[in-house]
Amino acid sequence: MSRKYGQHFLKDQSILERIADAACPAGEQQPLLEIGPGRGALTRYLLPRATKITAIEVDPEMVAFLTRNFPGEERLEVRLQDILDTDLNSFGPCVIVGNLPYYISSPIAAKVFEASGSWLRAVFLVQKEVALRMAAREGSRDYGYLSVMTRLYTNPSVLFTVPPTAFSPPPKVDSAVILLEPKPVDRAEARILLKFASRAFAHKRKTLRNNLAPFYGKTAIDAQPEASLRAEQLSPAQLLDLCQRLSAFEPMLS
């Protein structure tokens, strides 16, 4: 099997079952979108809980493997395509689940967030460090741009840690399962906040004064009570408030 796409295949049956339980609790059946099914280990646990699974797989070898190993399974549709090129809104209300390759987990998460409102919940297996950053709150060392983006679109919960021994081949780091529950978002406001947050977190150890002065001017920044703070000390709501106060100094921000 090719590993050119960074696959680490989850093999621990108890963990596979726990992920399936988180995606589709007992007694609930939903349409599922599975990202990167690989050899279909998790797919087998999801099928009894799903009305239908659409599996998006970028590796042709894995698509062929799944086709051979799930013959005649009418509830499973396997598509050879890149999730980053997929219109997630086209699936309608569904549960999204996947063992995300470490090297591309953040772009996939961003893609999913942009489609918030079209999915019911998402359950991802990611590198533990990424899960902690996604769920981090202001003031913690893990809090950053990814945290702001995640909390803007969802209510995140890290469910449990997964050791390297649960995979074949084992990765060099721990993994974790994170549950993301979408919440209503003003998309125009979200785009403005995320652009602002990318500037505020540009150099994490620098103050807001140093990071934002090139965009709004030193005088405008110094007039704000948060000027001497770092971005990591402000919640998404506080960052938005600051962004709105500074917007008059850069009309092109939106």
C-alpha positions in Angstrom: 0.0 0.0 0.0 1.2 3.5 -0.9 1.9 5.9 2.0 2.6 8.9 -0.1 -0.4 10.7 1.3 0.8 10.3 4.9 -1.5 7.6 6.0 -1.3 6.0 9.5 -4.0 3.4 9.6 -5.9 3.1 12.8 -6.1 -0.6 13.8 -7.3 -0.6 17.5 -10.9 -2.0 17.4 -12.0 -0.4 20.7 -10.9 3.1 19.5 -12.6 2.6 16.2 -15.8 1.8 18.0 -15.4 4.9 20.3 -15.0 7.1 17.3 -18.1 5.6 15.6 -20.0 6.1 18.9 -19.0 9.8 19.0 -20.0 10.3 15.4 -23.3 8.5 15.6 -24.5 7.9 19.2 -26.7 4.8 19.9 -30.1 5.0 18.3 -29.2 7.7 15.8 -28.7 7.1 12.1 -27.5 9.9 9.9 -25.9 10.4 6.5 -22.1 10.5 6.9 -19.3 12.1 5.0 -16.0 10.2 5.8 -12.8 12.0 4.9 -9.9 9.7 4.0 -11.3 6.3 4.7 -8.1 4.5 3.8 -8.6 0.8 4.1 -12.1 1.2 5.6 -11.4 0.2 9.2 -13.6 3.0 10.6 -16.0 2.6 7.7 -17.0 -0.9 8.9 -17.9 0.5 12.3 -19.8 3.5 10.8 -21.9 1.5 8.3 -24.4 0.0 10.8 -25.0 3.5 12.2 -25.4 5.4 8.9 -28.2 5.8 6.4 -25.4 6.4 3.8 -21.7 7.0 3.8 -20.0 9.1 1.2 -16.3 8.4 1.5 -13.9 10.9 0.0 -10.4 9.4 -0.8 -7.6 11.0 -2.7 -5.4 7.8 -3.1 -6.4 5.7 -6.1 -5.0 2.6 -4.5 -7.2 3.0 -1.4 -10.3 3.6 -3.6 -9.5 0.3 -5.4 -9.0 -1.4 -2.1 -12.3 -0.1 -0.7 -14.2 -1.2 -3.9 -12.8 -4.7 -3.6 -13.6 -5.0 0.1 -17.1 -3.5 0.2 -18.7 -5.2 -2.8 -22.4 -4.5 -3.2 -22.6 -2.2 -0.2 -25.4 0.1 -1.3 -25.0 2.5 1.6 -21.4 3.2 0.7 -20.3 5.6 -2.1 -16.5 5.9 -2.6 -15.3 9.0 -4.5 -11.8 9.5 -5.8 -11.3 13.2 -5.1 -9.4 15.7 -2.9 -11.5 16.9 0.0 -10.0 20.3 -0.4 -11.6 20.5 -3.9 -15.0 19.1 -2.6 -18.1 21.2 -2.2 -19.1 20.2 1.3 -22.4 22.1 1.1 -23.6 19.7 -1.6 -24.1 16.9 0.9 -26.8 18.5 2.9 -27.1 17.9 6.7 -24.7 15.1 7.6 -22.1 14.0 10.1 -18.5 14.5 9.1 -15.9 12.0 10.4 -12.3 11.2 9.5 -8.8 10.2 10.5 -7.1 13.3 9.1 -3.5 13.1 7.7 -1.3 15.2 10.1 0.2 17.3 7.3 -3.1 18.6 6.1 -5.4 18.5 9.1 -5.6 22.3 9.6 -6.5 23.1 5.9 -9.2 20.3 6.1 -10.6 21.8 9.3 -10.7 25.2 7.7 -12.6 23.8 4.7 -15.1 22.1 7.0 -15.6 25.3 9.0 -16.4 27.3 5.9 -19.3 24.9 5.3 -20.7 25.3 8.8 -24.4 25.2 8.8 -24.5 22.2 6.3 -23.2 19.6 8.8 -24.5 18.3 12.1 -21.3 17.5 13.9 -17.7 16.6 13.0 -15.5 14.0 14.7 -11.8 14.0 13.7 -8.8 12.0 14.7 -5.8 14.4 14.5 -2.4 14.9 16.0 -2.9 15.6 19.7 -1.1 18.9 19.5 -3.5 20.0 16.8 -6.5 18.9 18.8 -5.3 20.9 21.9 -4.7 24.0 19.7 -8.2 23.7 18.2 -9.9 23.5 21.6 -7.6 25.9 23.5 -9.0 28.9 25.3 -7.4 32.3 25.6 -4.6 32.6 28.0 -3.3 29.0 27.4 0.0 28.3 25.6 -1.9 26.3 22.9 -4.2 29.2 22.0 -3.7 30.8 18.6 -5.2 31.5 15.2 -6.4 27.9 14.8 -8.1 28.2 18.2 -9.9 31.4 17.2 -11.1 29.9 13.9 -12.3 26.7 15.6 -14.2 28.5 18.4 -15.6 31.0 16.0 -17.4 28.2 14.0 -17.8 25.5 16.6 -17.9 24.3 20.2 -14.9 21.9 20.3 -14.3 19.1 22.8 -11.3 16.9 23.0 -12.8 13.4 23.7 -9.8 11.2 24.3 -6.1 10.6 23.4 -5.0 7.8 21.0 -1.4 6.3 21.5 0.9 5.6 18.5 0.5 1.8 19.1 -3.1 2.1 17.9 -1.9 2.7 14.3 0.0 0.9 11.6 2.6 2.1 11.1 2.7 3.9 14.4 3.3 7.7 14.2 5.9 9.4 16.3 3.4 11.4 18.3 0.1 10.9 20.2 -3.2 11.6 18.5 -6.6 12.7 19.8 -10.2 12.6 18.9 -12.0 15.9 18.8 -15.7 16.6 18.6 -16.8 19.8 16.8 -20.4 21.0 17.1 -21.2 23.8 14.7 -22.8 27.1 15.8 -24.4 29.9 13.9 -21.9 32.3 12.3 -22.2 35.5 10.4 -19.9 34.7 7.4 -19.0 38.2 6.5 -18.1 39.0 10.1 -16.2 35.7 10.4 -14.0 36.6 7.3 -13.2 40.0 8.8 -12.3 38.5 12.2 -10.1 35.8 10.8 -8.2 38.3 8.7 -7.7 40.4 11.8 -6.7 37.4 13.9 -4.1 36.4 11.3 -2.5 39.8 11.8 -2.9 39.8 15.6 -1.2 36.4 15.8 1.5 37.0 13.1 4.2 36.9 15.7 2.8 35.2 18.8 5.3 36.6 21.3 4.9 40.2 20.2 2.2 42.5 21.6 -0.8 43.6 19.7 0.8 47.0 19.4 3.8 45.5 17.4 1.7 43.2 15.3 -1.1 45.6 14.4 0.6 49.0 14.1 1.7 48.3 10.5 -1.9 48.0 9.5 -3.7 50.6 11.6 -0.9 53.0 12.7 0.8 53.3 16.0 -1.5 56.2 17.2 -4.7 54.1 16.6 -3.2 51.1 18.4 -1.9 53.0 21.4 -5.4 54.4 21.9 -6.7 50.9 22.6 -6.5 49.5 26.2 -5.3 46.1 24.8 -2.3 47.5 23.0 0.2 46.1 25.5 -1.4 42.6 25.5 -0.6 39.7 23.3 -3.3 38.2 21.0 -3.3 35.0 23.0 -4.8 36.9 26.0 -8.0 37.8 24.1 -11.0 35.7 23.4 -12.5 35.6 19.9 -15.3 37.9 21.1 -12.6 40.4 22.5 -10.6 40.2 19.3 -13.8 41.0 17.3 -14.5 43.9 19.5 -11.0 45.3 19.0 -11.3 44.6 15.3 -14.5 46.7 15.1 -12.9 49.6 17.0 -9.9 49.6 14.6 -11.9 49.1 11.4 -12.3 52.9 10.9 -8.5 53.1 10.5 -8.4 50.6 7.7 -11.5 50.7 5.5 -10.1 48.0 3.2 -10.1 45.3 6.0 -13.4 43.9 4.9 
